[in-house]
Amino acid sequence: MVFARVDRRLAAKYPFISDTAQIISDINMDASMLISSDVFRSPRRRGIQRLEDTIRDSEVSCTPLVNEYELLTEILSYVYARVVVSCINDKFLIRRYALSESVKMKKLLEAEDGNIVRYISAALNVNTAFDGERLRMYFVDYLRLSSRIKSRDWKLVNAELRKGYVYLEKSKLSRLLQNALQDKIESELPLKVPEEYRYTIREDVGYIEGLFESIKGASNSQFPEKLKDQCLPPCIKVLITNAQKGVNLSHSGRFALVSFLHTVGMDLKQILALFSRSPDFDELKTLYQIKHITGELNGTSGYVPPGCNTMKTNGICYDPDGLCNSRKIGHPVTYYRVKVDTEKGIK
């Protein structure tokens, strides 16, 4: 599908489409003007707002798009935000920014008609089509984009598949396009930013970097004194490291980590802080999941952590050492307690 002319409103809502480059070309603007000219102060401010939204809320906010000036401001703010993120060049920030832009796009798409959804799909190199009034996605793209969504509802066996296409409600198709945009942005960043540009925008870069570091510092989890992190089994160490780096853990990985940490003495706030580094962190949802696993929701002592055999089956048994392979160890909690007892004996 091709629109007859460059649509500034569409580009303002979805600034990753190819129309954006044409619009910038039409106004005879180069990168040096965007980062230094007073004429483009508003796009720079909005670009910084996009990054503030990213860091604080993990979702870029929407702004009114009434007149041509507002449309152009929104388009150029996307470009400027990408430049600032590239100057900082932190993998976690890039991933969080990509997620924030893609969440915004998903919400916008859910209110669009099918033609717009198809147009955006094409811009993201995703094969979609109409069957009457129903939207469908080529199964290869469906598998690629749904593989990270762990719910059984997204398994191909539970989808309506006909002649190589998966039939989808607009909300589910938009969710998959969210993943496509996230992948696109992550693959494009960081941009190569000339040193003279970096110097010009150093204050904006410093501000966002400081804000980002303050949020990271606040969310860094600390083990309680009674929890001896040097005694943790290798599998748990890897899961903790991934969580602290903002890597999204599988459902089985999250369950194993939460149930283990709860069993060996971590409280709810400390466990929650550990997961707050995740790029798609949702505090209410995560809090509910932790309370469910630890038993706070139903007044029980919580779920028992999975044993070593289950960890292996779920693909989360990482870097087993000599103690792991000894006959007396069949559970991560046993490993931890043996190491703690050994340490006490040494002391």
DRENMARVEX-585072 format. One record per residue (C-alpha): y negated, z, x; residue number from 1. Coordinates in steps of 0.05 Angstrom, whole numbers. Example, Ala and Ser with C-alpha at 12.3 -4.5 7.8 and 13.67 -1.06 7.14 Angstrom:
PT        v        w        u   pos
PT       90      156      246     1
PT       21      143      273     2
This chain:
PT        v        w        u   pos
PT        0        0        0     1
PT      -69      -19       26     2
PT     -136        2       -4     3
PT     -187      -53      -11     4
PT     -239      -19       31     5
PT     -248       41       75     6
PT     -249      101       29     7
PT     -292      157       58     8
PT     -271      207        5     9
PT     -198      195       21    10
PT     -212      200       96    11
PT     -251      265       86    12
PT     -193      296       49    13
PT     -140      268       96    14
PT     -177      256      163    15
PT     -113      239      201    16
PT     -107      171      167    17
PT     -127      107      204    18
PT     -190       98      161    19
PT     -222      155      201    20
PT     -226      113      264    21
PT     -258       56      225    22
PT     -310      102      194    23
PT     -330      130      262    24
PT     -334       60      289    25
PT     -379       38      231    26
PT     -431       91      246    27
PT     -433       73      320    28
PT     -418      144      342    29
PT     -384      162      407    30
PT     -353      228      429    31
PT     -413      249      470    32
PT     -457      246      408    33
PT     -410      289      368    34
PT     -408      344      419    35
PT     -481      346      439    36
PT     -528      313      388    37
PT     -567      357      340    38
PT     -552      304      287    39
PT     -479      327      287    40
PT     -490      402      288    41
PT     -461      410      218    42
PT     -395      374      235    43
PT     -389      420      296    44
PT     -400      482      253    45
PT     -349      459      203    46
PT     -301      443      260    47
PT     -307      515      284    48
PT     -296      539      213    49
PT     -231      499      211    50
PT     -208      538      272    51
PT     -231      605      245    52
PT     -191      590      182    53
PT     -132      572      226    54
PT     -134      637      265    55
PT     -149      684      208    56
PT     -114      652      148    57
PT      -66      599      175    58
PT      -96      549      126    59
PT     -158      506      132    60
PT     -205      518       74    61
PT     -231      463       29    62
PT     -306      449       22    63
PT     -346      411      -30    64
PT     -345      335      -19    65
PT     -402      312      -64    66
PT     -445      265      -23    67
PT     -438      218       36    68
PT     -465      270       85    69
PT     -411      320       64    70
PT     -357      268       69    71
PT     -378      249      140    72
PT     -385      322      160    73
PT     -313      336      138    74
PT     -286      275      175    75
PT     -322      291      240    76
PT     -305      365      237    77
PT     -232      347      242    78
PT     -245      308      305    79
PT     -286      365      335    80
PT     -234      418      319    81
PT     -182      377      355    82
PT     -227      373      417    83
PT     -238      448      418    84
PT     -163      463      409    85
PT     -148      414      466    86
PT     -196      450      513    87
PT     -161      516      500    88
PT      -92      483      505    89
PT      -50      541      481    90
PT       17      519      450    91
PT       16      574      398    92
PT      -55      557      376    93
PT      -38      482      372    94
PT       22      497      329    95
PT      -18      544      284    96
PT      -73      493      278    97
PT      -24      438      260    98
PT        7      482      207    99
PT      -61      501      178   100
PT      -83      429      170   101
PT      -16      410      140   102
PT      -17      467       89   103
PT      -86      444       66   104
PT      -61      373       59   105
PT        0      395       18   106
PT      -44      431      -33   107
PT      -89      370      -40   108
PT      -31      322      -48   109
PT       -1      363     -105   110
PT      -62      345     -146   111
PT      -62      270     -129   112
PT      -30      213     -166   113
PT       33      180     -139   114
PT       -5      121     -108   115
PT      -44      168      -62   116
PT       19      206      -44   117
PT       52      141      -24   118
PT       -9      120       16   119
PT       -9      186       55   120
PT       66      180       65   121
PT       56      112       98   122
PT        1      141      142   123
PT       52      193      166   124
PT      106      140      176   125
PT      149      167      120   126
PT      186      117       76   127
PT      173      131        3   128
PT      176       87      -59   129
PT      170       87     -134   130
PT      228       80     -182   131
PT      190       71     -247   132
PT      144      131     -246   133
PT      189      173     -202   134
PT      177      183     -127   135
PT      233      178      -77   136
PT      241      185       -2   137
PT      288      149       45   138
PT      345      197       61   139
PT      335      192      137   140
PT      264      216      130   141
PT      287      269       81   142
PT      338      296      131   143
PT      288      296      188   144
PT      234      333      149   145
PT      277      381      109   146
PT      322      405      166   147
PT      276      463      184   148
PT      274      489      112   149
PT      331      538      107   150
PT      337      545       31   151
PT      401      516        1   152
PT      357      478      -50   153
PT      337      431        6   154
PT      407      413       28   155
PT      422      339       18   156
PT      485      356      -22   157
PT      440      390      -73   158
PT      390      332      -77   159
PT      389      272     -124   160
PT      410      216      -78   161
PT      416      143     -101   162
PT      420       80      -59   163
PT      395      114        3   164
PT      335      149      -30   165
PT      325      221      -49   166
PT      288      231     -115   167
PT      235      285     -110   168
PT      183      321     -152   169
PT      114      312     -123   170
PT      110      385     -102   171
PT      174      379      -60   172
PT      153      312      -31   173
PT       86      342      -11   174
PT      122      400       23   175
PT      161      350       66   176
PT       97      312       82   177
PT       69      378      106   178
PT      123      380      159   179
PT      108      307      177   180
PT       34      321      188   181
PT       49      384      227   182
PT       94      344      273   183
PT       42      289      280   184
PT      -14      336      300   185
PT       30      375      349   186
PT       52      310      382   187
PT      -21      287      391   188
PT      -49      350      422   189
PT      -76      368      471   190
PT     -124      310      479   191
PT     -152      292      547   192
PT     -223      320      547   193
PT     -270      301      604   194
PT     -299      358      644   195
PT     -370      342      624   196
PT     -350      349      551   197
PT     -315      415      565   198
PT     -378      441      597   199
PT     -422      420      538   200
PT     -379      456      486   201
PT     -360      515      530   202
PT     -393      565      482   203
PT     -353      541      422   204
PT     -289      540      463   205
PT     -303      610      489   206
PT     -316      636      419   207
PT     -252      608      390   208
PT     -211      629      450   209
PT     -238      700      444   210
PT     -224      703      370   211
PT     -154      676      381   212
PT     -139      726      437   213
PT     -165      784      394   214
PT     -118      765      338   215
PT      -60      758      386   216
PT      -75      825      418   217
PT      -77      859      350   218
PT      -10      830      330   219
PT       27      844      395   220
PT       83      892      378   221
PT       99      951      421   222
PT      166      984      422   223
PT      167     1058      402   224
PT      178     1104      461   225
PT      247     1123      439   226
PT      268     1049      437   227
PT      289     1028      507   228
PT      275      954      511   229
PT      310      949      578   230
PT      375      967      543   231
PT      371      913      490   232
PT      428      862      487   233
PT      412      791      511   234
PT      415      761      441   235
PT      363      810      414   236
PT      318      799      475   237
PT      318      724      462   238
PT      303      733      388   239
PT      246      781      404   240
PT      218      734      457   241
PT      219      675      409   242
PT      186      716      354   243
PT      131      739      402   244
PT      119      667      423   245
PT      110      646      351   246
PT      176      608      347   247
PT      203      606      275   248
PT      270      641      274   249
PT      327      618      230   250
PT      344      661      169   251
PT      405      690      205   252
PT      362      704      267   253
PT      309      741      227   254
PT      362      781      190   255
PT      397      800      255   256
PT      333      820      289   257
PT      304      861      232   258
PT      369      898      216   259
PT      381      913      290   260
PT      310      939      303   261
PT      313      981      240   262
PT      380     1011      260   263
PT      357     1030      330   264
PT      292     1063      308   265
PT      235     1013      297   266
PT      191     1027      236   267
PT      167      977      185   268
PT       98      967      215   269
PT      126      953      284   270
PT      175      902      258   271
PT      121      869      216   272
PT       75      864      277   273
PT      130      828      315   274
PT      134      773      263   275
PT       59      767      255   276
PT       57      719      315   277
PT       96      667      276   278
PT       53      605      260   279
PT       72      607      187   280
PT       66      683      180   281
PT       58      705      108   282
PT       47      781      109   283
PT       68      795       37   284
PT      130      751       40   285
PT      150      779      108   286
PT      138      851       85   287
PT      182      839       25   288
PT      238      810       68   289
PT      235      868      117   290
PT      235      920       61   291
PT      295      885       30   292
PT      335      885       95   293
PT      316      957      114   294
PT      332      983       44   295
PT      262     1007       25   296
PT      263      965      -38   297
PT      325      997      -67   298
PT      326     1066      -33   299
PT      386     1052       11   300
PT      394     1057       86   301
PT      391      982       93   302
PT      437      926      116   303
PT      483      935      175   304
PT      466      888      233   305
PT      515      831      244   306
PT      569      839      297   307
PT      580      795      357   308
PT      630      749      322   309
PT      580      736      266   310
PT      524      725      316   311
PT      567      672      351   312
PT      585      639      285   313
PT      511      635      267   314
PT      492      606      334   315
PT      449      665      355   316
PT      492      695      410   317
PT      449      681      471   318
PT      463      690      545   319
PT      521      740      541   320
PT      528      782      603   321
PT      586      821      634   322
PT      578      879      586   323
PT      578      832      526   324
PT      644      803      549   325
PT      678      870      560   326
PT      730      891      509   327
PT      693      952      485   328
PT      632      912      461   329
PT      637      878      393   330
PT      568      893      366   331
PT      496      888      391   332
PT      483      961      370   333
PT      543      983      410   334
PT      516      946      470   335
PT      449      981      463   336
PT      480     1050      456   337
PT      526     1040      516   338
PT      466     1018      559   339
PT      425     1078      535   340
PT      482     1127      551   341
PT      492     1094      619   342
PT      418     1101      635   343
PT      420     1174      616   344
PT      480     1184      661   345
PT      444     1152      719   346
PT      384     1196      709   347
